[in-house]
Amino acid sequence: MIKKMNKKTCTVFYVSDGTGITAETVGHSLITQFTGIEFNETRIPFVDSVEKAELAAQMIANTPSDFQPLVINTVVDESLRKIIHSGGGLKLDPFNRLLRRIERNLGIERDPGVGRAHGISDKNNYDARMEATNFALSHDDGVSLNYAQADLILLGVSRSGKTPTCLYLALHYGLKAANYPITDDDLEFMRLPKEVMEHKNKLFGLTIDPFRLSQIRSERRPNSRYAELRKCQTEVSDAESIYHRNQIQFLSTTHTSIEEISGKIMVELGLNRRLY
Amino acid sequence: MIKKMNKKTCTVFYVSDGTGITAETVGHSLITQFTGIEFNETRIPFVDSVEKAELAAQMIANTPSDFQPLVINTVVDESLRKIIHSGGGLKLDPFNRLLRRIERNLGIERDPGVGRAHGISDKNNYDARMEATNFALSHDDGVSLNYAQADLILLGVSRSGKTPTCLYLALHYGLKAANYPITDDDLEFMRLPKEVMEHKNKLFGLTIDPFRLSQIRSERRPNSRYAELRKCQTEVSDAESIYHRNQIQFLSTTHTSIEEISGKIMVELGLNRRLY
């Protein structure tokens, strides 16, 4: 066996006075552009007091790293920021410079008290999200075929990724996403029920590589006919025929993340987010 | 009636060669720090060709705005970036400067081909997400009390926010989040079933303002005893007693977003994300 070469490691801290989601999203985007180094990421959220800032500084100072640690810091309070950076580390602030440019453009100063994007609980957002989540759950897997309220209806064979995509669209964008499983009956007659076809402009199909599908199904029901490669190949090919025949747009989930699938569906169907 | 004063508007574009999620997260964080101006946000994702870049430039040039439009641009390809910015607008790049500083720190150059954080489909991520989503669905609302595999178990009365929080934790962090509804039976005897109490270190409680709860329940079942304020007050107060009595940590979902609830639960239970 070839011994795996030890990669150098670099620690990364996402420090925030809120959830740290924004700092993490930005930081993760940055470090994925560097290959050959192992990044050890730590999120330090809710740093809103001197004690917590000192704790963060200690963590930064004491965690081993082959490079100066990267510190993505989105804490707004200047005195807390100073404490955090007393722990050393490369200061990376994705916001300050951009905020100053926006201030100049708008001719007003920002209001530092309102900056926590993910901490603001907005009743309308909450309601839209709840409603969309409940809708996704009650319209999962063809349980209800009442699609009048649906923003979209995802089609696909069993285990092609319909449910997680619908839930993602509901939680992230407040969209009412139903899904309808293409079953043996539909495949045999090469058509979809009229409840589905009545909403043709809301339909979007998912497909998947049959080998991957067989693998996923095997994890669920090992050695079943359901998981057999032959069966998966036939189902996927028939489902794609149904999409072609009915001019339903579709995409493959095999090499695509849920974020990207969701984004593409929204572009193709012309849907906008209902919440932040 | 008092005529509402017309706020000045500023258009904001999130332009990306991927889903645009990162650009949007950053941009939205920035503009929420400015009050008194109405921002009209447009995401332009998957800009990966000259044609799409030209279309983006046209949109930027032609959309009405009282200020120079803000353009948060995370497209990597330099020639496409130039085309996009030919549409005018204030260029806001959250990454370039930070990337150069990280390059200097690490002593290597970034690999521009691998930068799409949300486009990378990683089999392990996919599997973790699917497994966690299926777990949340099969362990929703006390359907299964088999908690050996659970990372956490959320408690709360009906409509306190358990299900969306579990699904969010599954989709975002790959955590296996079960939830158990505190029902009249539990409240009457002021205790929880042994299947739940056996996993005390995984328990976390949700609570909610009874007025808000009554409002949420009324939307679901108007004029029901279930939605009555008195009933909601008793249930919430009894649920909180159960938490206190059993030393179960809890928080209120009334003024807290799902992102923040999730973040706090992870900190309190010492859980780390299983996926990006």
Contacts between the chains, C-beta under 8 A, distances in Angstrom:
chain1	res1	chain2	res2	distance
A	10	B	106	6.7
A	18	B	260	6.9
A	18	B	263	7.8
A	19	B	259	5.1
A	19	B	260	5.3
A	19	B	262	7.6
A	19	B	263	3.7
A	20	B	263	6.7
A	21	B	25	7.3
A	21	B	259	5.7
A	21	B	263	7.2
A	22	B	25	5.5
A	22	B	26	6.7
A	22	B	29	4.8
A	25	B	21	7.3
A	25	B	22	5.5
A	25	B	25	4.7
A	25	B	26	7.5
A	25	B	117	7.6
A	26	B	22	6.7
A	26	B	25	7.4
A	26	B	26	5.9
A	26	B	94	6.4
A	26	B	95	7.9
A	26	B	98	8.0
A	28	B	117	5.5
A	28	B	276	5.9
A	29	B	22	4.8
A	29	B	74	7.7
A	29	B	95	7.0
A	29	B	115	7.0
A	29	B	117	4.3
A	30	B	95	6.4
A	30	B	98	5.8
A	30	B	99	6.2
A	30	B	102	6.2
A	31	B	102	7.5
A	32	B	114	6.2
A	32	B	115	6.2
A	32	B	116	7.8
A	32	B	117	5.1
A	32	B	120	7.2
A	33	B	99	6.6
A	33	B	110	4.0
A	33	B	111	6.2
A	33	B	112	6.8
A	33	B	114	6.2
A	33	B	115	4.3
A	34	B	102	7.0
A	34	B	106	6.3
A	34	B	108	6.6
A	34	B	110	5.5
A	34	B	111	6.9
A	35	B	111	5.0
A	35	B	114	6.2
A	36	B	108	6.9
A	37	B	106	6.3
A	37	B	108	7.4
A	45	B	263	5.1
A	45	B	267	6.3
A	46	B	263	7.1
A	46	B	264	7.0
A	46	B	267	6.6
A	67	B	105	6.0
A	67	B	106	5.8
A	68	B	105	5.6
A	70	B	102	6.5
A	70	B	105	7.1
A	74	B	29	7.7
A	90	B	101	6.6
A	90	B	102	7.4
A	90	B	105	5.2
A	92	B	98	5.2
A	92	B	101	6.6
A	92	B	102	7.4
A	94	B	26	6.4
A	94	B	94	5.1
A	94	B	98	6.3
A	95	B	26	7.9
A	95	B	29	7.0
A	95	B	30	6.4
A	97	B	97	7.0
A	98	B	26	7.9
A	98	B	30	5.8
A	98	B	92	5.2
A	98	B	94	6.3
A	99	B	30	6.2
A	99	B	33	6.6
A	101	B	90	6.6
A	101	B	92	6.6
A	102	B	30	6.2
A	102	B	31	7.5
A	102	B	34	7.0
A	102	B	70	6.5
A	102	B	90	7.4
A	102	B	92	7.4
A	105	B	67	5.9
A	105	B	68	5.6
A	105	B	70	7.1
A	105	B	90	5.2
A	106	B	10	6.6
A	106	B	34	6.3
A	106	B	37	6.2
A	106	B	67	5.8
A	108	B	34	6.6
A	108	B	36	6.9
A	108	B	37	7.4
A	110	B	33	4.0
A	110	B	34	5.4
A	111	B	33	6.3
A	111	B	34	6.9
A	111	B	35	5.0
A	112	B	33	6.8
A	114	B	32	6.2
A	114	B	33	6.1
A	114	B	35	6.2
A	115	B	29	7.0
A	115	B	32	6.2
A	115	B	33	4.3
A	116	B	32	7.8
A	117	B	25	7.6
A	117	B	28	5.5
A	117	B	29	4.3
A	117	B	32	5.1
A	118	B	257	5.9
A	118	B	259	4.1
A	118	B	260	6.1
A	118	B	263	7.9
A	119	B	256	7.7
A	119	B	257	6.5
A	119	B	259	7.9
A	119	B	260	5.2
A	120	B	32	7.1
A	120	B	257	6.7
A	121	B	254	7.6
A	121	B	255	4.8
A	121	B	256	5.4
A	121	B	257	4.9
A	121	B	260	7.6
A	122	B	257	7.9
A	125	B	257	7.4
A	126	B	257	7.6
A	129	B	164	6.3
A	129	B	258	6.9
A	130	B	161	8.0
A	130	B	164	6.3
A	130	B	216	7.5
A	133	B	163	6.7
A	133	B	164	4.8
A	133	B	167	6.6
A	137	B	137	8.0
A	137	B	163	7.4
A	161	B	130	7.9
A	163	B	133	6.7
A	163	B	137	7.4
A	164	B	129	6.3
A	164	B	130	6.3
A	164	B	133	4.8
A	164	B	171	6.5
A	167	B	133	6.6
A	167	B	167	5.3
A	167	B	171	6.2
A	168	B	171	5.6
A	171	B	164	6.5
A	171	B	167	6.2
A	171	B	168	5.6
A	171	B	171	6.6
A	171	B	258	7.2
A	216	B	130	7.5
A	254	B	121	7.7
A	255	B	121	4.8
A	256	B	119	7.7
A	256	B	121	5.4
A	257	B	118	5.9
A	257	B	119	6.5
A	257	B	120	6.7
A	257	B	121	4.8
A	257	B	122	7.9
A	257	B	125	7.4
A	257	B	126	7.6
A	258	B	129	6.9
A	258	B	171	7.2
A	259	B	19	5.1
A	259	B	21	5.7
A	259	B	118	4.1
A	259	B	119	7.9
A	260	B	18	7.0
A	260	B	19	5.3
A	260	B	118	6.1
A	260	B	119	5.2
A	260	B	121	7.6
A	262	B	19	7.6
A	263	B	18	7.9
A	263	B	19	3.8
A	263	B	20	6.7
A	263	B	21	7.3
A	263	B	45	5.1
A	263	B	46	7.2
A	263	B	118	7.9
A	264	B	46	7.0
A	267	B	45	6.3
A	267	B	46	6.6
A	276	B	28	6.0
